Amino acid sequence: MMSLKGKAAVITGASNGIGTATARTLVAAGAKVVVAGRREDRLAALVAELPPKRAVAAPSDLLDPETPAQLMEACLDAFGTCDIVVNNAGTMHVGTIEDMDMNAAARMIRVNVEAVTQLSYAALRHFKAQGSGHLVNISSILGTKVRPTTGIYAGTKYAVEALSEALRMELAGTNIKLSVIEPGLVDTELQDHFATHPKDALGIQRLLDPEDIARCIRFVLEQPDHVRIPVMMVLPSEQAM
């Protein structure tokens, strides 16, 4: 297994949920992290709880086209290297044909597709220049299938899947890795604004914890150089779909 000690990572969407758990998990494994997100107070609290000089907050808006380069620079400035990027930030809006908020849907497409694409290319260009690195894009089970009212969100995650697979193929034979994580239902804030939470709609009592996904990210990152894990789906035991 590859040690993460001394590695430096950029983690987006780090002010809650999977991003927060991933920062804690990677730091516990010996890495240093730049935690990015829109909620500066939460990022500051996360950095304060982690060991000194192991984490840096980067309050940012991923819809700003300058942000990807700024995040890479922040990691290099803080730690002298950037070895890992976890493209985790995302939003979720669903609705019927009649009820869908198209303004929210348009912003979701920008966050889930445009911002992920921009950071993916910024990360991979840096990794190619240094000769190594690992990009982890967070997708969803809904990047592989759909259910009613989720078509636009699923479409954004299908886009992440297609982008990631094409980039992985382009990187074959290099020392640069790309992995996609496809979570099922996770106990985060992503769906708290829904009128009916998917756990109730699907009858799932025990959701995944953010730490479950963070452990999987660590597992993928710690594989030896000759091993590639292009895709990992992670589901709660009760989730049939």
N, C-alpha and C positions, 0 to 999 in steps of 0.2 A: 504494500500500500504506500502511496505517496504521502509524505508528511506535508501538512499545511503550515507548519511552523515557518515564520518569516515571510509568508505569502501575504499579498495585499489585495483586498477586494473592494469593488464598488457595489453597493446594494441599493437598488431603488425601491421605492415604496416601503422604506424602512421605519416609518413612523407608527406602524401597527402591524399586527398579524404575522404573515409569513416573513416579511422583511425584517421585523424586529427579532423574531425567533432565529432567523438565519444569521443575523449579526451576532447574537449571543452564542450560537453554536459554533460559528467559525472562529470567533475570538477564543472560545474554550479549547478549540483545536490548535491554537497557536497562531492564527492569522491576525492581521490588522485590517480594519474596515473603514471605509468612507460610507456613512449612512446618509442617503439622500431621501428627501421627501418635502412635502409642502408645509407640514406642521412643525415649525421650528421648536416649539416648546417640548414636544414629544421627542424629537431628535436630541435635544439638549439633555433631557432626562435619561435617555438611553445611553448616551456617551458618559454621563456622570456615574452610571451604575457599572460600567465596564472598567477593566483595569486601566490605569493611567497610560497615556501615550499609545493606546491600542485602537482608539476609535476617534474619528473626526466627523463632525456633523457638516452636511452640505445642504442647507435649505435651498430648494430649487423647484422650478416649474419645468417639467419635461416637455411642455409644449413650446418653450422658448428654444429656437433652433440652435442657440449657443450652448445650451445646457450639456449635451453629450461631451463636447470638447472640454468644457469647464470641469465636469466630473472626473474625466481622465486626468486632467492637469492637477486637480485637487489631490488625487491619490498619489501622483508622482511627487508633488510638492511635499506632502505629508510623510510619505514612506519611501520615496525613492524608486518605487516600482509599482506596477499594476499588473497583477497576474490573473485576476478573476473578475468577471462582471456578472452579477445576478440581476437580470432584467425582470424585475418582479412587479413594478407598479402597474396598476390597472384599475378600471372601473367596470361596473356592471349595471346596465339598465335593460329591462325587459318590458314587454307590454303587448297587448293585442293590437291588431291593425287599427282599431278605433282609438285606443288609449295611449299608444306609444308617444313619448315625448321626443320629438324629432331633434330638438336642440340638444337634449341630453344624449341622444343616440349619436349625433354628429361629433360631440366632444368625446364620447367613448371611443369612436373610431380613431380619432386623433391620438388619444392616449394609448389605446391598446395596439394600434398598428403603426401609426406614423412615429410616435415616440420610441417604440420598441425597435423599429427599423433604424431610426437615426442612431440610437445608442449601439445597436448591434454592429453597424458599420464602423462607428468610431472605435469601438472596442477591438474589432477584428483587424482594422488597419494598424492599430497600435501593436496588437499581438504579432502580426506578420512582421512588423519592423523589428521587434525584439526576438522573434523566433519561437515564441511559446505563449501559452495563455489558455484560458478556459472560459467560454461564454455559456451561461445557463439562462435559457429563456423559459419563463413560467407561462405555460399554456393552461389547459383545462381539459377535463373529460369532454367538455363541449367544444373542444377543438377536433374531436373525432366523430361526433354525432350531435343530433339536435333534438329538442323537444319543443312543443308549441310555445310561442311567445318569446323564444330565446334566439331567434334567427340572426338578429344583428350581432348580438354578443358572440354567438357561436361563429359567425362569419369572421369576426376579428381574430378569434383564436385559430380558426382554420388558416387564416393568413399567417399567423405566427408559425404554425406547423409547416406551411409551404415554404416560407422564407427560411426557416431554420434548416429544413432538409436540403434546400438548394445550396445554402451556405456550407452545410456539412459536407456535401459532395465536392464542392469547390476546394475544401480544406483537406480532403482525403490525401494521405501521404505526407502531411505536414505534422509538426509537433503542436498544432493548435486544435483544441477540442471544442465541440459544441454539443450541448445536451439540452433536451426539452423535458420539463417536468409537467405532468398532466394530473393535477389534483382533482379528486372528487370534492364532495362537500367538506369544507373546512370551517371550523368555528372562528370566523373573523368578522370584521365589520362590513365586508363586501356586499352582503345581502340584507343588512339590517333595515334598509329603507323599504323593503318589499312589503306589500300588504299581507301576503302569506309567505312565510319563510319556506324555502325549498325543503327543509328538514320535515316540516309539517305536511307539505304537499306530497312528499315521497315516503312519509312514515318512517323516518330515520331517527332513532333515539340518540345514538352515539356518533357524533361527527368526528372527523379528524381534528387533531390539535395542530396549530401552526408548527409546533416543535416536531411533529411527525414529518412534515414536509422538509423542515430544516435538516433533519437527520438524513433524509434521502439526498438532499443537495450535498451534504458533507460526504456521504457515501460515494456519490458520482465523482466528486472532486478528488477523492483520495485514491481512485483507481490508478494502477501503474500506467506508465507512459504508453504501453502497447495496447491498452484496453480502451475501447470507446463504448459509451452508453448513450446512443443518440436520443432515446426516448424512454421515459419511465412514467407509467401511470400508477397513481396511488389513490386507493379508494377506502372508505370506511366499510367495515364488514357487512353492513346491511344494505349497501348501495348496489342494486342490481344493474342500474343504468349508469 
